[in-house]
Amino acid sequence: EIYPKSYVTVVEGDRKISAALLEQRFDYIFFTGSVSVGKLVMEQAAKHLTPVTLELGGKSPCIVGRSANIRLAARRIMWGKLLAAGQTCVAPDYLLVHRDLKEGLCREMKHAVGEFFGDYPLRSPAYPRIVSERATARLAGMIGASGRVLWGGEFDVRQRYVAPTLIDDPDDDSPAMTEEIFGPLLPVKTF
């Protein structure tokens, strides 16, 4: 609204559109997304010596210490994790919880999900869907490859649905611990 159309353009599209955009000359490129796509952006930008700023997928932990109010912590963690079904850059990516609090915190997080979306988030009009079937399938694969599910774990690729899911103590080299999740899965590790 405040800039002339020659200054600002919004282009929506798939990988082909992104590839065509990267062939253009820009003064500067800002990119937020995955490491794999960030590498492609950097490679294309280098062809024109275009400077870039990359904000790439990360692993944001949430730490719950022994003195925490577990009911309050559970509500805040699940709100942050399930905002846009976990498809935000600031969502907690995994949970580190004191071993004495794990069971109670997990129970309270399940209770919080019920308060937010009812007993069946799939049926809740307030529970978001995953951005694409491809992203849904990636998350479904991550569930199966990352460890024991404490609760949740349901998915429907065609409906782009992934239930709020807690994954118990996944291996450090599992997909849930090595990739940015960008979805409603929350690995739980203790200390």
C-alpha positions, 0 to 999 in steps of 0.5 A: 500500500505504501510503496509503488508497485515497481518497488514491491512484488509478491510472487507465489509458486512452486519450485519452478517459479523459485528457480526462475526467480533465482535466475534474475538479478537482484541487489540483495536476497533475503531467504528464510527456509531449509538448509537444502533450499538455502544452498540452492539460493546461495549457489544461484546468487553466487552466479551474479555475485548477489549478496544474501542473508540466509535464515535457515532451519534450526533446532530451538530447544525448550528447557523445563527445570526442576522448579517449573510450574508444570501446568503453566509450562505445559500450556505455554509449550503446547501453545508455542508448538501448535501455533500454525501446527508447529509451522513457525520458525520460533516453535520449540523444536524439542524439549529438555525436561528434568527427569523428575518432571517428565511424566507430569509435564507430558500428562499436562501437555496432553491435557493442554492439547485437549483444552485447545483442540478437544479430544480429536484435533482432526475434527477441530476447526481450530487445529491447522493443517500442514502446508502440503501433502509432501510436508505431511508425508515428511512429518509422518516419516519422521514419526516412524523414524524417530522413536517411541510415540508417547501420545499422538502420532496419527496422520492423514496425508490427503487431509494434510493432518498430523496430530500433536505428537510427543516422541520419547527420547529419540536418538540424537541422530534421528530425523527429529533431532537432526532436522528442523521439524516444522510441524506438531511433533515434539521430541522429549528428552530428559536431563 
